Amino acid sequence: MRFVLSLLVVTSLAFAAGCGSGAGTKTSTPASNQCGAPVTSAAGSCGGPAGTTSAGGAPTVEPSAAASAASAIDGIPQDGQKIGSASAPLTINLYQNFLCPHCRDFALTMLPQLLADYVRPGKVAIQFHDTAFGGGPADIAHEAARCAADQGKFWPAYFAIYEAYSEDASAYTNANMESVLAPTGVDAQKLAACLDSNQHQAEVDATTAEFQNLPDNNPAYANALATVMAQQGPAIPLLDIGGTFITAPEDYAAVKAAIDAKLAP
């Protein structure tokens, strides 16, 4: 499936306009933008160019891609929000929001390719980071995934939540997340108790703040971010590939080139 965003290269960093924000604070009004910033373009759901969408507004993902996404993790070592061998020479830090449509695109199309080409062979590991913009609904989705992680099911939950993506923020309730995650094999009672207690709220807030503070803590990212914001605004999904940042990638070849450059002897 073709991604809807254009790729922008800034010095050694690659960026694209799309869904999300690297600065500012979490919005408490999900309708404003599920990706952390006001919508700046009528054409796109997250301030980026419009893409192919379903009747409900979600990006269209080929059924075969959605069906094969979850199976892409079979047999790969998983440790909480990290997937891949502990001895992998490169770890990609992946920043996503479960309510971001471009993040869903990435999860169900490009990520399985990365898993097959680099993670399964032990060359790369991927560490997920929460960017729970959008207030309560995003918090619920991210907390649900962390509750699943308590049972060793983060990555099955990751794919299940993205496959069940809805543009309607009201769909993200505790009860609905329990239904969405039931096929992953989680213990239903433990999941419900975890969600009801908001056990992982502080962790979700902390990792979201980590993403928001990236420009303050990483000069290279800050410089590239300023250039992207001048175009249309920062974006997620964000991949930190050993210091090379790629946001909302539409071109797998660009991601592959960045990884290969880091793995080169």
Phi, psi and omega in degrees: 000139183275131178283157192260002185249151179267149183264135182239125180260128179234113187047239181267005183251142178249134182220160173213151177285143180179234195254114173125184183212141177260003181215166178095192183239161178298133177281145178263003179240095186306331183294338183291315177182124180284000186244010169099007181209155177299146175292125184251354180222126180296341184282336187236149184285344180229028179087001179252182180298152179287147177234189177288126182232159174278178181299330180276359177100350181281149176301139179284125176241130180303136181307322181295326178291316179296321182292327184271347186298309183297325181290346182294341183266353183304126175083359179267135179303137180227136180222095183062236181270013178248141177228134181125168182294141177296339181261008180302135184288347182221132174246125176267127174270121186247119181253120182216159174241131182292344179259008180267121182295326179290329175294323177296316176307310182299315185298321188264354181235303186277323182300316177303328177292318177297319179298317182290318187279328189233322185280312180301319178286357177087011181278329187221145167244157180235129178249119180278142175232133178290135166230080191273059174289155177106004176075213189309309182301317178295320178303316182298315181297315182290323176294322179299317179296321178291324176297321176294324178299328177301335180255015180073026187236026184300310187290323170300321178294321179306308182290324179297319181292318179291324178294332180265014184311139175224140175286344179276107184299333181291349178286345184267083177242165177302314183297318180292321178295324177297321178291318181298322185271351181305317181293347181281350179091013178291154173287117187298319182292318178294320179297314180299316180296320180296314180293317183296331182271356185052041186303328186250014182302315183297321179293319178297316178298319183293317182286330174293318178295325177302316179295316181296332182269001180307316181299329180284329187259354183222097183303321180296317178295320181298319180295315180291324180300319180299321179292317180295318181298329178293337179274299183204355180117158180288175190210154164233156005293146177247130174249122173259102184258082180057036179100351171263121185259129175234127179246143177040059186293135172256346188241107180299329181298325179292320177294315180300318180296320179295319179292314181299324179295322179285332182273350182298142180295000000 
